[in-house]
Amino acid sequence: MTPKNPSPLAARLDGLLFFPVTPFGPDGGLDLDAFRAHVRSGIDAGAAAVFACCGTGEFHALTPEEFHACVAAAVEEAAGRVPVVAGAGYGTALAIQYAGLAEDAGADGLLAMPPYLVVADQEGLLRHYTALAAATSLDVIVYQRDNAVLTPATAVELARTDGIIGLKDGIGDLDLMQRIVSTVRRELPGHAFLYFNGLPTAELTGLAYRGIGVTLYSSAVFCFAPDIALAFHRALDTGDDATVNRLLDGFYVPLVELRNQGRGYAVSLVKAGVRLAGLEVGEVRPPLSEPDAAHVKQLAALIERGRALLADGAGV
């Protein structure tokens, strides 16, 4: 098989990936001005790409009209400086509809969320993602998590599919990921296929994923503390183990322990963090709930601690 050339999107995904929250106003409606400010500040801080209206952006809670408006706003704010990838999900028909909205809004690619509710077999998952890829000109990254867990053989078939450029892993099964990476490499030698660490706080497993060759990851921390997120990414990328371990032990492990205190905190606690950073982005929409006030105070203290750790490292 002749290896496919890397897609234009794949060639641009190199660095820390930004998954902005979606702001809502006091009346619960979409606040596009705040969204624009959030996206703009992330790009200015050094994001390598914007993944709009995905998990952290409450894709599940947006109407199609809101989705289109947010993606279009992200594209305008990016102005070609970084690529914009939009979420797409639910059943196949709706995923295709959202792909069309993203394409119309000017997005560069899609993050294909797991199908809604049903637990499909491998044939069904393959049919779903290949149908989505065939229906859009946008490059597709498949998000493996929850009810969409792939076998290595299915991953190979997705990698063969025109328009599917990568796999984002939200499961955390390193044995499975190693088998997927190895099988794709063996079956499609020389083929360019991207892999992403998509766990809720990906920094915690960054060292482990790098061990199997997965270097791209999404950072929720970047939403509210880009300085900490970028310092960790730089340390991980350059082999600065002292900084990596200092931030892991003093900031990221406690953050994950705090995140695990409540359901939906992978979204609601991040949104609270953005508010702590000074941008009013409102509350999460139902069925998610706001984090406990005491947990928000703990988050604020953790952010201060993370920055103190950065300062301590700078003085070494």
Disulfide bonds with the S-S distance in Angstrom:
none
